[in-house]
Amino acid sequence: MAQDTSNILHMPYADASRSVRHVFVRDYVTDAQIGVWEYEKDTRQKIRINVDLSVREDTSYHDDQLGNVVCYNDIVNNIQEILKNGHINLVETLAEQIAEMTLVDERVIGSRVKVEKLEAVEGAASVGVEIERHKLP
């Protein structure tokens, strides 16, 4: 039996009784201009991002069409666009921007975002923040 090596717990977002599916991006590693310290202002550093979405399923079948589902590739592309906008001081700010971006889709009812800096603290595998945001009913 293979051991799960992911650094994020599986969230019980998928729920057939509520017609909710779970869409996620796990352990996306990229470079970002992020940090509050002066030495972080003119450089890029490795970050890891996890996004877990609770998505309301349409009452009709998705018909095997990409346009009928929340696309994880779109999530990654939108994260890249956020990062292209320039320096961000706080991992908290980046997490909020990602959550806000995912909740624009009317089908997304909940978003959990984890942002980790991988090179910030010597001896630590990562440091960061995890947030969870929901649309009000």
N, C-alpha and C positions, 0 to 999 in steps of 0.2 A: 504494500500500500504506500503510495507516494505521500510524502509529508508536505503540507502547505507551507511554503516559505514566504508568503506575502507578509508584509509588515502592517497590514490593515485588517481588522476583523471584518468578517462577512456580516453585512447588515441585513436584517430581516425585512428588507423593503419589498421584495417580491411577495405578493399576497393574492392568490387566486380569488379569495372571498371578497376582496375589495377591487378586483380588476386592476392590479398594480404589478408592473414588471420592474426589474432592477437592471439599469444600464450603468456600466462602469468603465473607467479607464484606470488601470492599475500600474503603479510604479513607472510613470512617465518621467524620464530623466532628460533634462535640458539645461542650457545655460541661461542665466538671467542677470540683469543689472539690478541687484537688490542689496540692501543693507543701509544702516544708519551711520556706520563709522566712516571716517574720511578715507581710509584705505580701501573701502568697498565702493566708493563713488565712481572710480574710473576703471573698473574691471568687471568681469563677468564671473559668476561662480555657479557651480552645479547645484541644481535643486531637483527634488523629486516631488511629483504631484500625483495625488490620488483623488479621483472624483467618483462619487457614488450617487446615482440619481434614482429617485422613486418616480416612476412614470406611469401616469394613468393610461390604461389601455383603452383604445377606441372600442366601441361596441362591435364594430365590424372587423373582420380579419384583415391583417396588413397586406394580404395578397402578394406576399413575397416581393414587395416593392420598397426600395430604400426610402423613398419619399414619404412612406407611411409609418416610419419609425424614427425614434430619436437616434441619430447617428453618432457613434463614438468618434469617428474621424472628424466630424464637424466640431465636436468638443475640443479635440486636440488643436485643430486649426484656429479656433477662437482663442484658446490659451496662447498660441503663438502670436496672434494679433495683439493681445493684451501686453505681452512681453515686448513687442516691437514699439510700443508707445513710449519707451524710455525707462529711466531709473525709477524704481519703487523702493521706498525706505523699508517698509515692514512686510514680513511674511503675512501678517494679519490683513494688510491691505490687499495683497495679491489674492489671498483666499476669499475675501469678500467680493472682489471683482469677478473672480471665477464663478462663485455661487450666484451672483447677480446675473451674469451672462447665461448660466444654465436655466435660471428660473424665467427667462424671457419666453422660452418655449411654453406654450399654454398646457402642454401635456405633462410637463415636469412639475410635480407637487412638492418635492423635497430634494435637497441637495446637501451632501456632506463632502467637504473639501479638506484635504490635508496637504499642506505645503511644508516641505522639509529642506533646510539648507544642509548640504552634505559635507561641506568643508569648513564650517564656521567655528567649531569647537574641537580642538585637538583632543583625541581620545574618545569622542562621541561619534557614533555612526551617523547621527543626524540630530538636528534640533529644529523645532518648528511649531506649527499650530494646526489644529483641526477644528473646523467649525461645521455647524449644521444649521441650515436655513429651510424654512417651509413657507409655502404660500398659505395665506389665511383662507379658510373655507368660504 
